Amino acid sequence: MENNMIITTEKLTKRFPMGKTEFTALKGIDLKLGMGEFAGLIGPSGSGKTTLLNIVGSLDTPTEGKALVLNQSIGNLNAKQAARLRKEQLGFIFQSYNLLQVHTVFENVEFPLLLLKYSTTERKKMVMDALDWVGLTDKAKQKPSQLSGGECQRVAIARAMVKKPSLVLADEPTANLDAANSHNILQTMEKLNQELKTTFLFATHDEKVIGYLKRKIFLKDGMLDKDEIL
């Protein structure tokens, strides 16, 4: 991978149709993100951070410009190739957890592995390792409805991390949590970043999240406003 770059965008532009006109959500973003970074896209609602995260996550494509993720050009991937990139190398953490309520904690974390070629024994070890990372091995047989909000988000982190992805994308991961749980979640992600060298990219305007970031990428009106590396 060129210079250990996980993400490279060049003049990245994204427009959405709005009636008879267009809304330009991203306006020529140039960005490089290296292996092992703990970075965040920061800005108010409408600044373009979620649009950028979605393109990096191969959930959307650029209108113009380039987005290279793990040396793959997002704009040139077909649906099957984009799905493979997500399945094999990306982890996602959402603000609403997105856990399957009828399944146990173990089954929720195991789900991404069912799409990959692991044996039952391998899956069990990987799931229990992931639950150990987030301190929830004792909750493996419980359902999400039996957990607190903070525990549900820790399950979501375990699910994102279980296959040891190269890149984890987190969209407002603490939005539904109180301060104590937010710090617990962020410390967990910080530890995984340091121990597993996983790259994390957040989209956030939460001051609690911003306080943990090692790199702050500020967006304003779809443009890169400031880029601070601590």
N, C-alpha and C positions, 0 to 999 in steps of 0.2 A: 504494500500500500504506500502510495507516494508520500514520503515524509511523515508517515504515521497519521495522515489526515483521515478522520472518520467522515467528516462532512466538508464539502467545498461547494459554495454557490458563487456563480458569476452572473452579474446583472439580472438576478432572478426577479421576474415580474409575474404577478398573478392578477388577472382581471376577471370579474364576475359580471354577467349580464344583469342589468336592473331595468326592467321594462324596456324602453327603447334606447337606453343609455348603458354605460358600463361603469362599474365601480372598481377602481384599481386598489387592491388590498396590499400588494407588495410592489415597490417601485425601485427596481434595480439593486437588489441586495447582494453585496459581496461579503462573504463570510467563510472563514476556515475554522474548523473545530478539530483538535487533535485527540489522539487516543488518551483515555484516562481523565479527561477534563470533567469538572463539576460546574456546569455553566447554566445560565438562565437567560431566556428571552423575557425582558421586562418592559412593561408598558401598559397603558390603560386599555380598557375594552375598545376594540376597533383599531388598535395600533398595528395589527397584522401578525401578532405572535402565534396565535393558534393556526392561522393559515400557513405560516412558515413551518410550524411543527408538523402539520398534516402533510406537507410536501416532503419534508425530510423523512417522514414515516411511510412514504409511498402510498398514502391514502388519497393524494391529489397530485396533479401534475402542473408544471410551470406553463404559463402562457407564452413567456419568452425567457431567454437566458438558460442557465444550466444549474442543475442541482445534482451533485455527485455524492452518493452515500455508500460508504464501503466500496468505493471505486465503481459503483454502478450508477449509470445515468438514469435518474428517475423518469425523465421525460421520454426515454426510449424503451422503458419496460412495458411489456404487455401485462394484462391482468394476472396471468398465471405467474409471470416472473416477479411481479410486485408482491404477490401473495407469498411466493417462496422466500423473498427477502425478509418479509415480516415474520414468517414462520420460523426461519432458521437463525436470524441474526438480530432481530429487534425485540425489545420488550416495551410494553405500554402500561402506564399507570394513569388512571382517570380519576377525576374528582368524585365520581359517583360509584366507585369501586367496581361496578359491573360484575359482581359475583353471581353465580347461578344458585338461587335460593334453595332449590330442591336437592342440591348436592352437598356433600360434606366439604370441610376445609381441605382435606386431602385430595378429594376429587377435583375441586376447583383449581388447586395448584398443579395437579397432574395434567389437566386438560391440554395445555400447549404441547406436552410430550407425546400425547396420543397421535398428534399429527406428524411425529418424527419416528424414526426407526429405532426405538429403544425397547429392550425386553421388559417384562413385568418387574423383574428383580432390579434392573437398572433404574426404572421409573421410581420404584419405591425408595431407593436410596437417594435419588435426586430430589424427590419431594420432601423427604424427611430432612435432608441437608438444608433445603430452602426454608423449611419451617423453623429449623434450628437457627438460621441466620436472623430471623425476625422474632425469635423467642416464643414460638407458638406450637412446639411439638406436642404439648399436652392438649391442644385443641383440635387435633387432626380429625377426630371422629365427629366433631360438632358441626352444626349447620350455621350458615351466616346469621340467621335470625337469633342465635344464642350468643352472639358476640357483640361487643361494643363497637362504636364507629371506628375507634382507633385500631381495634383488633381486625376489623374488616379491611381497613386500609393496609395493615401489615400483611394480611393474606394476599391482597392485590399486589403488594411488592414481591412477596414470595413467588406468586404466579409469574410476574414479569421477569424475575431473576432465575427461575428454576433451570432454564436451559443455558444459563451463563451467556446471555447475549452480549454482543459487542457494544450495543448502544441501547440505552433506556430513555424513552421519551415520557415525560411526566407533565400532564396538563392540569394545572391548579390542584396538585395532589392533596393540599391541606385545606381546601375551601370549606369542607364540611366538618372540620375538626376544631376542638377547642385548643387553647394555647399549649397545654401540657401534652396532649396527644400529638399536636403538630411538631413539637420539639422532639418527641420520641421517634416519630416517623422520619424526620429529617436526619436525626443522628443515626438511625438505621441505614438510611440511604448513603450517608457520608461514610459509614463504616464499610459498606459493600463496595463503594467507589474506591476506597483505599486498599481494601484487602483483595478484591477481585480485578481491580483496574478497569472496571466497567465505566464507560463514558455515560454521563447523565446530562440530559438537556431538558430543562424545565421551561414551561410557559407560565408566567406568574405575575401578579402585582401584589402579592402578599409579602409584607415586610419581614415576617418570620422566615419565609423561604429565602428572601433576598439576603438576609443576614448570614446564611450558610454558604452562599455561592462563592466559588473561587474565581469566577469570571461573570461579569454582568454585561449583557448585551442589550442596550436600550433601543427600543423601537418607538418611532413617533410618526403617525400618519403614513405607515407603510414603508418608512425609510429607516436606515440605520442611523441612530442619533449619537450614541456613544458606545464605546467598547472598553470596559475596564477589566484588566487582569490583575488580580490581587497577589 
